[in-house]
Amino acid sequence: MRTRHFLSFASKVTAAHIITYFIAGAIAYPLLTKDFYVGPNPIFKVFIRTEPEPELWGHATTWFLPAQFLRGLLMAAALYPFFNTLMNWSFKKRFLSISGLYIVLGFWAAAVAAPGTIEGMVYMRPIFTPVVHLKVQPEIILQGLALGAIVAFWMGPPPLDRAPGS
């Protein structure tokens, strides 16, 4: 029963992650970050696979979806020990907590030097200007907020006997 419960939760978290990842990326890419990947000065080319290099881009397109499924499962596994606590909280508290975990721990405070992270601002080369670090923020924040909202909603209402102020 516990395995079935986890799998149900994990499928919802994974679906929410994949949906919000696609939507946030589809909005941010043409509006904010496309020039970092393609064009006259694709600065992301120095550390990731980009579209103009088909021999490398094929790997990204092949592994894109499996990687997002794995990320969703890992997020679900990290959140699941807190499932009962989250269930007792209001939608708003769940939404803000899940979104905050994703945005703060999963991005800003991540121990990886990437555009937009604190580590990235410290360790990345000067071609990654403050503008670059700022332009990636809306995508991550949008996805984190949407992911938190969807997961909090799909968890359903808290039990009626929950403590006041939860």
N, C-alpha and C positions, 0 to 999 in steps of 0.2 A: 504494500500500500504506500509506504514512504517513497519508494522508487517511482511509482506512478505519479505521486504528488509532485516530486521533483521534476520529472519529465514534463508534466503539464506546465509547471512554472517556467522551466528552462525553454520550452517551446515558445512561450509568450515573450519572455525576455529576448530570445534570439530573433523572433519575428519583429519585435519592436526595434531592436538594434538594426537589423538589415533594412527595414523600411525607412527608419529615420536617417540612416547612413546614406542611402540612395538619395533621399529627398534633399537633405542638407547639402550633399555634394553637388547635386544637380542644380541647386540654386546658387551656391557659392562659386562653383567652377567658372561659369561664364561671366559672372558679375565681378568677382574679386581675384581669383587665383589663376586663371587660365594662362596669363602671361608668365607665370612662374614655371609652367610646364612646357609650353610651346612658344614659338616666336623668336624674335631677334636675340633675346637674352634670357633663356630658360634656366634660371638659377637653381631650380630643384633638380635639374639634370645632373648636377655634381654628386648627388647622393641617392637618387631614386630612379627607377625605370620610367621613361616617359614615352609618349606616343610617337614622336619622330624617330625613335629607334625600334623598328618593328621586331628585330631579333631579340631585343630585351623586353619589349612591351608584351609579346606573346606570353611570356611567363606570368606577367601581372594579370592578364586577362584570363589565363587558365586557372590561377590560384585565388583570384579575387573573391569569388563566392565561398569556396571552402574556408578561406581565412576568416570571412565575416561570420560564418556559422560557428567556427571555433571561438572567435571573440565573444559572440553571444552566449555560448555555453559556459565560457569562463566567467563572464559577468554573472550569469545565473548561479553558478557554483559559489561565487564570492558573496552574492546577496542571500542565497538560500538559508544559511544559518540564522539570518535575521528575519526570516519570513514571518514568524508569529508576532514579533515585535512590530514589524511593518504593518501587518494586518490590523493591529490594534490602534494604529494611528489614523488620523483623518487623511483624506485624499491630499490636502494641501501639505501636510507634514511629510507624507510619503513622497509626493512629487518633489518637494524641495530637497529632501534627503537624498533621493536617488539621483536627481539632477546634480546636486552638489558633489556627490561622490564621483560621478562621471567627469564633471568639469574640473574639479579641483584635484582629486587624486589621479584620475585617468589622463589628465592633460596638463594643467598648469604646473602641478607639483611632480609630474612623472620624472623618473630618473633617466631621462633620455634627452639628448641634445637634438631637439627638433624645432622647427619654426613655431613660435608661439608659446613654447614652454619656458619656464624660468631657466632651466639648464641650457636651452637653446640660446637664450639671450646672453648667457655668460660665455658659452663655449663655441658657438657657431662663428664662422668667419664674417668679417665686416660687410661682405656682399649681402648678407642677410640683415638688412637694415631694420630699424624700428618699424618702418612701414610694412615690411614683409611680416614681421611678428604680429602686427595689428590686423593685417588683412586676413589672416587665417582664423582669427578669434570668432567672427560671426558664425562660421560653419560649425565649429566645435560647440559653441554656446547654444546655437539652434538645435543641433542634434542632441545635446545633453538635456535641454529643456523638453524637447519632444519625447525623447526616450523616457525620461522621468514621468511625464504626463501619461503616456500610454501604459507603462508598467503599473503605475499607481491606479489608473482607471481599471485595467484588466484584473487587478487584484480584488476588485469589488469593494463594497462598503465595509467599514469596520463593524465588528459585532456590536449589537445594541447595548451589551453590558460593559462596554469599555469604560475605563476610568475617565472622569471629567478632566478636560484640559489636555488630553492626549493628542 
